[in-house]
Amino acid sequence: MEFKDLEIFQMVAEKGTITDAAKALNYVQSNITSRIQKLEREMNTPLFNRHRRGMTLTPEGKKLMTYSEKIMSLTDEMKKVVQSKEEPSGKLEIGTIETVFQLPNILASFDKKYKNVELSLFSGVTEQLEKKVMDHQLDGAFVTDGPFSSEIITEEVFEEELVLISSSQVNAFEATEKEPVLCFTKGCGYRARLENWYADQGIRPTKVMEFGTLETILRSVVVGLGIAFVPKSSVIHLEDSGLIRTYSLPDQYSKVKTMFIRREDTYLTTTLQKFIETIKTNQNVEIHSLKY
C-alpha cells in the first residue's frame, strides 16, 4: 500500500465519483479505478458500494477511512517536523470566524516576512473550527472563547464588546421581541451569547435568519430586515453615519474574547510558532472598521 493509494481513496470517498476524484487530482479515470481496485485486493474486501449515482463507503471502507485519515495526518506532521528551523516553509492552514478585524494586519505581516509559507484561510463558526482543529484539518483557528476540549491549547488574541444593533428607525432593545434575529449558523459564539440573554430575559424571537457573512448581516440590518448581535468595532462607522442604532447588554453577555487555538498533542512547527508570534506582535495594532 502506498500513501498515494490512501490519498486517492480519500478523494473518491469525498467526491463520490471516479470522474470527480480524477478531476480533483488531475489523474486519468482509469488510473483512479485501478488504484482503488488494487487497494480493495490488498484489503481483501470491497471498500465502496457502486451505484448509478456514484460510490459510497462500505462499512469496511469507513473503518479504513478512520485509519487513513490518521496516517495522512501523521504524514503531514512528519513533513512539518523536518522543516528548516531557520526559515518557516510549507503549508499553514488556518481557520477563522468572520469578525477578526485584526486578521488582515496579521496575515500581511506574516506573509511579508515569511515568503516560503503557503498560507490558506478557512472561515466558519467557532464550533466547526474547533472540530477541524481537533480532526487535524486545520493547524489552528481564531475562535470565540468558550469551553474547549482538554486537548486544545489557547492563546488570547483580544477582547471586545458585542452590541445589539438595529436600523436607525428602530430601537434595538425594544425590537428584540418584534424583529427577526440575523445571525450566523449554530455553533457561533456570538449567537450563543445572545440566545443565553434571550433565555434569561424570557424572550422568544419572532424569527431567526441565518447568514454566511458579517457584511450581509450588517447590510440587512441597515435596510431594516432585523436585529443582530455583533462586535462594536465592526459597526462604529455605521453608527457614526446614523445608519444603525446600538444597545449594550450586561458584561456577562457582551464581553467576548477571541482566541487562537491549536491541538496540544501536535508538533509545534517553526511555521506555526512564527505565526503565533506574529499574532502577539499585532495584538495592539489599531484596526479600523470596514467601510461600506
Secondary structure, DSSP 4 states (H G I P E B T S, - for coil): --HHHHHHHHHHHHHSSHHHHHHHHT--HHHHHHHHHHHHHHHTS--EEEETTEEEE-HHHHHHHHHHHHHHHHHHHHHHHTS-SSS--EEEEEEE-TT-TTHHHHHHHHHHH-TTEEEEEEE--HHHHHHHHHTTS-SEEEEE-----TTEEEEEEEEEEEEEEEETTS-TTGGGGTSPEEE--TT-HHHHHHHHHHHHHT---S-EEE-S-HHHHHHHHHTTS-BEEEEGGGTHHHHHTTSEEEEE--HHHHEEEEEEEEETTS---HHHHHHHHHHHHTTT---PPPP-
